[in-house]
Amino acid sequence: MDKRGFTIIESLVAITILVAAVIGAMSAAQSGISSYIFSKDQIIAFYLAQEGFEQIRNIRDENRLNNVNWLTGIAANSSNPCYFGSLCTVSPVESAVPSRCSGGAGSCPFLRQDNISGFFGYNGAWTQTVFRREIQTASVNDHEIAITVTVDWSKGLANRQFKAKENILDWQ
C-alpha cells in the first residue's frame, strides 16, 4: 500500500487559495460597510437640509399668523451664511432665529446630537457631529426668496457636501 501525503508545494497552493478566498470575503464586507456609512451620512445630510428649509418656512408662516411682513426675522439676501440655533435673520434675538457664521462660508459651527433623543442642534452639552449646515437666502423678487442649504461633512480624508436649493413665496 502506497502512503502518500501532501507535498509542501501542494500545501502552499492550498493555503494560498484559502487566504485569497478569506481576503476576498473580508474586502467585500469592508466595502459593504463603507457604502452603508456613506449612505447613512447622505440621508442625514438630506434631512438636515430639509430641516433648514422647514425652519425658514416656519418663520414665514408664523409671520402670516401674526399679520406681519412675511420676511420679518429673515434676511432677504444673505451672502454670509447663517445657521439655526438660529436662522438667517436680520438681527438674531433668540435661539429659534438664525445666527451669522462669523467667517463666511465654511465657518458655521458643527451640529451636535443628543445621545438620548437623536435630535440635532447646537446645544453645547450634546455630542459634536461631523456635520455643518449653512443657510443662505437671496431675493428673487418682492414675493419670493431663494434658499440654499449646504450640509458639509467629512469622514477620514474624504470631504462630502449636500447642497439643496428651494424657493419660498409670500403667500399672504
Phi, psi and omega in degrees: 000135185262113178264114179235136176249185177283142174277168179298321181296316178298320179295316179297320178296316180297317179295320179299316179296317179296315179296318179298320179294318180293317179296320178298317179294318179295321179296319178296319179295317180296318178297319178296318179294318178298318178295321178298314182296317179297316179296318179298316179295322178296319179294317178299315180299319178300312182290327176294321176294316179300320179297324177300316177297316182296325179294319178291317177302320180298317178297316178301315182292321176297322177299320179296315180295330180267005179055045175240170180307139185297338180263007179300123181089358179234130176283126181293331178225123180220093177287333175271117186294159177232176180217162180260123169185357187185160183238204180265080184252165177290315176216105182297130180243329182218173186290344179278354182250154184289153174243153178278145173279124190297325185254020181082198184304137179085001183253001179293153182289160176290143173291154177240157182231135176284125182292338182272305184273335184087000181292150175256149178179203182239021179295121184298340181276346182278167181282131179292138177255185178266002186264139171236137178238130177237139180237128177236146179236151177215133180287129176266313173200191184295341186239016183206138172232148176262134180245129175241123178246128179240127176244121179249147173203163177221145175230118182064234180268351184271127174259131182241157179211138173238124182234133179225148181229140180210147177254141173239151186247157170277103184258019180290000000 
